[in-house]
Every structure is written in structure tokens, then in C-alpha cells.
Amino acid sequence: MVVGAIVVNLVISAICLYLAVQLRRIGRKAQKAARSIEKAERATYRVLHRAPSAISTAHRGTAKLRQKQAALERQWQATQQLLELVSLLGRLVWGRQWGRKGGTFNEK
């Protein structure tokens, strides 16, 4: 009877030892995973904590570029209108000079 109790205790102890070893392995893997996650979080923070100021700076730059583009568009339209006017005046002046009226030859 005593031998049976000792055997049962040894079996239970072996099972407990096996479980302790497995739990220790799982704990090490969990610690390694936690360290990796922490490292990734720190790296992400280093990159992203400057993002709001960079985004606002880029937004201001974009707004300035849009204003410049609008001004250039107005200048472009004014230049086109001026060139059209010069072209029209040139056709009127040169057309009369060479005997043409409104871009067509005068038939006399």
C-alpha cells in the first residue's frame, strides 16, 4: 500500500514537473513576443509622433501652392486674352495694308 502511494506520488510529481517545464517554455515565448511587440510599438511611436506637425506643415504648403496656381492661372488667362487681342489687331492692320479686309482679299 505504501509502495502504491509512493508510485502515485512519483507519477503526479513527474506530471507536475512536465507541466512546469512546459509553462516555463510558454512563458519565455510570451516574454519574447511581448518584447517584440514593445520594440515595434516604440519604433512606430518614433515615426508617428512627429506626423501631426508634418501633416500640418504639408497642408500649409499645399494651400500656398494652390494660391500660387490660382494666381498663375489668372496670369495665363490675361496673357491669352492679350495675345488674342494682338493677333486680332495684327490681322486688322495687316489685312488693310495688303488690300485685304477682315482676313479676305478685296475684289475690285
ABEGO torsion letter per residue (X at the ends): XAAAAAAAAAAAAAAAAAAAAAAAAAAAAAAAAAAAAAAAAAAAAAAAAAAAAAAAAAAAAAAAAAAAAAAAAAAAAAAAAAAAAAAAAAAAAAAAAAGBBGGBBBBX
